[in-house]
Amino acid sequence: MLAELEGLIAELEHLAGEDRLLQLRARTLRAGVLIDEGRPAEADAEAEAVLRVLTRTMYVTDVWELELDALVCMGRALCALDRHEEAETIARAHLPRAAGYLVNDLHLLLLRSLSGQGRHEEALAEPHRHSSELFPAYAGAHELATAVALHGLGRHKEAGEEAQRALTVCECHLHPSHPRAAATRALLARIAPA
């Protein structure tokens, strides 16, 4: 998928004005794929580059969604780089202006960043802010975040039950090799001996 995105980005290079947003969206998608492929430093750099371009093109209306997409990618990359405090700052700063699927993305980023800092009680106490129109792409995400927090608190039985729920939902809606399904299986394996 990464090669196809890079080809698309190269093809869109000549675009200008509002059409340039297509290339920026493709670059944001590329950042997300880089995170999934375990290349968070590159994803962080790509998201930062998209945000720099957006800052110069704020005269174009409706760039807020693309800006938040890029910030979510940057936050996910920061979590993968163990820079959880910075990711939390991004999530908290932008949740109030998010709508639709971006509420889900930023809320999940907040949960990951809190658990990454060992603040599991806070992660569990965060009210579920996900929008009512959940997409299959979010299958198991909130359950996994909850399981991680429960595991971090040593509540292994509850963590195992929540992780199993996450895996069941993932298996219903996602490809078996999806990174979330793999992360859930890895968490279940860590919980089993406890």
N, C-alpha and C positions, 0 to 999 in steps of 0.2 A: 504494500500500500504506500509506503514511503516513496518509492521510486515514481509511482504514478502521481503523487502529490507534487514532487519536485518537478516533474515534467509539466504539470499544469501551472505551477508557479512560474516557470520559465516562459510558458506560452502567454501568460497574462502580464508579463513584464512591461509590455508596450502600452498598456492601458493608462489612462489619466483621469483626473477628476473623480466623480462618484464611481465610475467603473473600476477604479483602482481598489475599491473596497473588496471586490471579488478576490483579488490577489491577497489582500490582507486576511480575508477569511480563510483562504487556503493555507496561508502561513500559520494562522492560529491552529488550524486542524493539524498541520505538520507538528507544531509544538506538542499537541496532545498525543500524537503517535510516538513522538520521541520519548515522552514520559513513559508510555506503555512499553516501549522497547528498552527501558532502563537507561536512558540517556538524558537525565534531568538537567545537567549543566547546559547542554545544547538547547533543550526545551526552554530553559530560563532565558538564554540569550535570544532565542527566536521571539519569545513573548515580549521581551523588553524592546526588541527592534520594532515589532508591530506597534507597541504603545508609543514609541518615539514618532513613528509616522503618523499615528492617529493624533498626537498632540499638534502636529503641524497641519492637520487637515480638519480641525474641529469646526471649521466653517461649514462642513458638510453635515447635514442633519442626519439623525438616526445612526450615529456611530457609537452611541452608548452601549448597545448590545455587543458589538464587536469588541469594544474596549473591555467590557466585563468578561467576555470570553477569554481574551488575552490575559487579563488579571487572574482568572481562575487557573489557566495553564501555568502562569508564573507561580501562583500559590502552590499548586500541586508539585511543581518542580522544586520549590523551596522545601516542601515537606520531604521529598525524596532526598534532598541534600541535608536533611536534619536541621533546617533553619525554620523551625516551627513557629517561633515568635513572630517572624516576618509574615508568614502565611496567615497567622491569626489576625494580624493587623490588616491585611488585605481583606479578609473575610468580614471582619467587624466593620470596617470602613465602608464597604460597598453593599452589604446586605440590605440596608435601608432603601436603596434605590433600585434594587433588583426586582425583576418580575418574571413570572413563568418559570421556565426550566433553570434560569439563572439563580433563582431562590434556592433550588435544589443544589446546584453546583456550589454556591457559596456556603450554604449550610453544611454540606458534606466537608468542604474545605475547613470550616471552623471546627467540626467534630474531629477531623484528622489532626489538625494542628494542636487542639487541646490534649488529645490522647498522646500525641507525639511529645508533649511537654510533661507527660505524667499527670495531667490534670483530669483524670478520668471521671471524678465526681462531677466536675463542671460539664464535661462532655455529656454525661447522662442527664444532667439537669437542664441542658439546653432544650427549649421547647422545639418540637418538630415543626419546622417552618416550610416544609416542602409543599409545593403547590398541589392542588387536587388532581390536576391532569398529569399524572406520572407517565413517563414514557418507558418502554421496555429497557432502554439504555440504563435506567436507574435500578433495575432489578437487583435486589439484594444489597444495595449500597448502604442504606440506612441500617439494615439489620447487621451488616458486617461492622459498621462503625460502632454500633451498640455493643456487639460481641467483643470488639477490641477493648472498649472501655471497661466492660465487665471483667474481662480477663486481666486487665491491668490492675483491677481492684482485688484480684484473687477470688472472685466469685465464679469459679470454674464451671460449676454445674449450669448456672444461668448463661454463662458465656457459650458453653457448648450447645445449649438449646437454641440460643439466638443465632449462632454460627450455622447450625444445621438448617434453621429456617432460611438463612441467607443462601446457603448452598441449594436448597430445594427451589427457591425462587430463581436463582441464577440458572439452574439446569432447565427450568421451564422456559426462560426467555432469552438466554445468552448462549453463544457458542461454547462448547466445552473447554476450549483453550482460552477463553476470555480471561484477562488478568484478574478480574474480580473473583471469578470462580477459583482460579489458582490461589489467590490470596486467602480465600475462605478455606480451601482445603489445607493450606499451610497452617492456618490458625487452628483448625480442628486437630491437626497432628500435634501442635504444641499443647493444646488443652488436654488431649487424651491421657498423657502420663501424669497430669497434675492431680 
